[in-house]
Protein backbone atom coordinates (compact mmCIF):
# COMPACT_ATOMS: atom_id res chain seq x y z
CA UNK A 1 0.00 0.00 0.00
CA UNK A 2 0.94 3.63 -0.30
CA UNK A 3 0.45 6.40 2.20
CA UNK A 4 0.65 10.03 1.23
CA UNK A 5 0.63 13.02 3.52
CA UNK A 6 0.62 16.57 2.22
CA UNK A 7 1.93 19.53 4.15
CA UNK A 8 3.18 23.05 3.71
CA UNK A 9 -0.03 24.87 2.94
CA UNK A 10 -1.12 28.07 4.54
CA UNK A 11 -2.08 31.65 3.98
CA UNK A 12 0.07 33.66 1.63
CA UNK A 13 -0.21 37.03 -0.01
CA UNK A 14 -0.69 37.37 -3.73
CA UNK A 15 2.65 37.21 -5.50
CA UNK A 16 4.20 35.18 -2.73
CA UNK A 17 5.63 31.69 -2.70
CA UNK A 18 4.86 28.45 -0.96
CA UNK A 19 6.47 25.03 -1.00
CA UNK A 20 4.25 22.01 -0.53
CA UNK A 21 5.54 18.60 0.48
CA UNK A 22 4.18 15.14 -0.18
CA UNK A 23 5.62 12.48 2.09
CA UNK A 24 5.21 8.98 0.72
CA UNK A 25 5.58 5.74 2.60
CA UNK A 26 4.79 2.09 2.07
CA UNK A 27 5.14 0.69 -1.42
CA UNK A 28 6.86 3.70 -2.87
CA UNK A 29 8.65 1.42 -5.32
CA UNK A 30 5.33 0.97 -7.07
CA UNK A 31 5.06 4.62 -7.98
CA UNK A 32 5.17 5.25 -11.70
CA UNK A 33 4.33 8.92 -11.69
CA UNK A 34 3.51 11.40 -8.97
CA UNK A 35 1.13 14.24 -9.48
CA UNK A 36 -0.25 17.21 -7.67
CA UNK A 37 -3.95 17.95 -7.72
CA UNK A 38 -6.07 20.76 -6.42
CA UNK A 39 -9.72 21.20 -5.68
CA UNK A 40 -11.76 24.33 -5.13
CA UNK A 41 -15.30 24.45 -3.74
CA UNK A 42 -17.91 23.40 -6.27
CA UNK A 43 -15.40 22.09 -8.76
CA UNK A 44 -13.82 18.77 -9.63
CA UNK A 45 -10.38 17.88 -8.42
CA UNK A 46 -7.92 18.55 -11.20
CA UNK A 47 -4.45 17.32 -12.00
CA UNK A 48 -2.12 20.27 -12.34
CA UNK A 49 1.31 18.65 -12.69
CA UNK A 50 3.06 15.30 -12.64
CA UNK A 51 6.55 13.85 -12.80
CA UNK A 52 7.66 10.45 -14.05
CA UNK A 53 10.56 8.20 -13.10
CA UNK A 54 12.87 9.87 -15.58
CA UNK A 55 12.16 13.29 -14.15
CA UNK A 56 10.00 14.36 -17.05
CA UNK A 57 7.30 16.78 -16.04
CA UNK A 58 4.07 18.18 -17.36
CA UNK A 59 2.10 21.19 -16.21
CA UNK A 60 -1.33 22.65 -16.56
CA UNK A 61 -1.11 25.79 -18.66
CA UNK A 62 -2.48 27.99 -15.91
CA UNK A 63 0.41 27.16 -13.58
CA UNK A 64 3.20 26.55 -16.05
CA UNK A 65 6.10 28.88 -15.41
CA UNK A 66 4.96 29.56 -11.86
CA UNK A 67 4.84 26.11 -10.25
CA UNK A 68 7.38 23.32 -10.40
CA UNK A 69 7.27 19.72 -9.24
CA UNK A 70 10.26 17.90 -7.85
CA UNK A 71 11.34 15.00 -5.67
CA UNK A 72 14.12 14.07 -3.29
CA UNK A 73 16.86 11.61 -4.20
CA UNK A 74 15.26 8.80 -2.24
CA UNK A 75 11.96 9.35 -4.03
CA UNK A 76 10.05 9.41 -0.78
CA UNK A 77 9.15 13.07 -0.77
CA UNK A 78 7.73 15.10 -3.61
CA UNK A 79 7.44 18.85 -3.69
CA UNK A 80 5.40 21.51 -5.33
CA UNK A 81 7.16 24.85 -5.45
CA UNK A 82 4.61 27.57 -6.02
CA UNK A 83 5.73 31.04 -7.00
CA UNK A 84 3.87 34.14 -8.09
CA UNK A 85 0.77 32.88 -6.37
CA UNK A 86 -2.59 34.28 -7.37
CA UNK A 87 -5.93 34.30 -5.54
CA UNK A 88 -7.25 31.80 -8.07
CA UNK A 89 -4.65 29.32 -6.82
CA UNK A 90 -6.61 29.05 -3.59
CA UNK A 91 -7.54 25.40 -3.18
CA UNK A 92 -6.91 22.23 -1.26
CA UNK A 93 -3.85 20.59 -2.74
CA UNK A 94 -3.32 16.84 -2.91
CA UNK A 95 -0.66 14.52 -4.18
CA UNK A 96 -1.33 11.14 -5.68
CA UNK A 97 0.48 8.56 -7.77
CA UNK A 98 -0.04 6.25 -10.68
CA UNK A 99 0.98 2.66 -9.99
CA UNK A 100 3.43 0.81 -12.19
CA UNK A 101 1.94 -2.14 -14.05
CA UNK A 102 4.00 -4.99 -12.62
CA UNK A 103 2.70 -8.24 -11.09
CA UNK A 104 4.10 -7.38 -7.67
CA UNK A 105 2.73 -3.87 -7.55
CA UNK A 106 -0.61 -4.96 -8.96
CA UNK A 107 -1.28 -6.66 -5.63
CA UNK A 108 -0.70 -3.67 -3.41
CA UNK A 109 -3.61 -1.49 -2.31
CA UNK A 110 -3.76 1.87 -4.03
CA UNK A 111 -6.11 4.77 -4.75
CA UNK A 112 -5.19 6.50 -1.53
CA UNK A 113 -5.86 10.18 -1.01
CA UNK A 114 -4.10 11.99 1.76
CA UNK A 115 -5.67 14.75 3.84
CA UNK A 116 -4.57 17.47 1.47
CA UNK A 117 -3.23 20.83 2.47
CA UNK A 118 -5.09 24.11 2.22
CA UNK A 119 -3.59 26.99 0.29
CA UNK A 120 -5.18 30.40 0.59
CA UNK A 121 -3.87 33.28 -1.46
CA UNK A 122 -5.08 36.68 -0.38
CA UNK A 123 -5.42 39.53 -2.90
C-alpha positions in Angstrom: 0.0 0.0 0.0 0.9 3.6 -0.3 0.5 6.4 2.2 0.6 10.0 1.2 0.6 13.0 3.5 0.6 16.6 2.2 1.9 19.5 4.1 3.2 23.0 3.7 0.0 24.9 2.9 -1.1 28.1 4.5 -2.1 31.7 4.0 0.1 33.7 1.6 -0.2 37.0 0.0 -0.7 37.4 -3.7 2.6 37.2 -5.5 4.2 35.2 -2.7 5.6 31.7 -2.7 4.9 28.5 -1.0 6.5 25.0 -1.0 4.2 22.0 -0.5 5.5 18.6 0.5 4.2 15.1 -0.2 5.6 12.5 2.1 5.2 9.0 0.7 5.6 5.7 2.6 4.8 2.1 2.1 5.1 0.7 -1.4 6.9 3.7 -2.9 8.7 1.4 -5.3 5.3 1.0 -7.1 5.1 4.6 -8.0 5.2 5.2 -11.7 4.3 8.9 -11.7 3.5 11.4 -9.0 1.1 14.2 -9.5 -0.3 17.2 -7.7 -4.0 17.9 -7.7 -6.1 20.8 -6.4 -9.7 21.2 -5.7 -11.8 24.3 -5.1 -15.3 24.4 -3.7 -17.9 23.4 -6.3 -15.4 22.1 -8.8 -13.8 18.8 -9.6 -10.4 17.9 -8.4 -7.9 18.6 -11.2 -4.5 17.3 -12.0 -2.1 20.3 -12.3 1.3 18.7 -12.7 3.1 15.3 -12.6 6.5 13.8 -12.8 7.7 10.4 -14.0 10.6 8.2 -13.1 12.9 9.9 -15.6 12.2 13.3 -14.2 10.0 14.4 -17.0 7.3 16.8 -16.0 4.1 18.2 -17.4 2.1 21.2 -16.2 -1.3 22.6 -16.6 -1.1 25.8 -18.7 -2.5 28.0 -15.9 0.4 27.2 -13.6 3.2 26.5 -16.1 6.1 28.9 -15.4 5.0 29.6 -11.9 4.8 26.1 -10.3 7.4 23.3 -10.4 7.3 19.7 -9.2 10.3 17.9 -7.9 11.3 15.0 -5.7 14.1 14.1 -3.3 16.9 11.6 -4.2 15.3 8.8 -2.2 12.0 9.3 -4.0 10.1 9.4 -0.8 9.1 13.1 -0.8 7.7 15.1 -3.6 7.4 18.8 -3.7 5.4 21.5 -5.3 7.2 24.8 -5.4 4.6 27.6 -6.0 5.7 31.0 -7.0 3.9 34.1 -8.1 0.8 32.9 -6.4 -2.6 34.3 -7.4 -5.9 34.3 -5.5 -7.3 31.8 -8.1 -4.6 29.3 -6.8 -6.6 29.1 -3.6 -7.5 25.4 -3.2 -6.9 22.2 -1.3 -3.9 20.6 -2.7 -3.3 16.8 -2.9 -0.7 14.5 -4.2 -1.3 11.1 -5.7 0.5 8.6 -7.8 0.0 6.2 -10.7 1.0 2.7 -10.0 3.4 0.8 -12.2 1.9 -2.1 -14.1 4.0 -5.0 -12.6 2.7 -8.2 -11.1 4.1 -7.4 -7.7 2.7 -3.9 -7.6 -0.6 -5.0 -9.0 -1.3 -6.7 -5.6 -0.7 -3.7 -3.4 -3.6 -1.5 -2.3 -3.8 1.9 -4.0 -6.1 4.8 -4.8 -5.2 6.5 -1.5 -5.9 10.2 -1.0 -4.1 12.0 1.8 -5.7 14.7 3.8 -4.6 17.5 1.5 -3.2 20.8 2.5 -5.1 24.1 2.2 -3.6 27.0 0.3 -5.2 30.4 0.6 -3.9 33.3 -1.5 -5.1 36.7 -0.4 -5.4 39.5 -2.9 
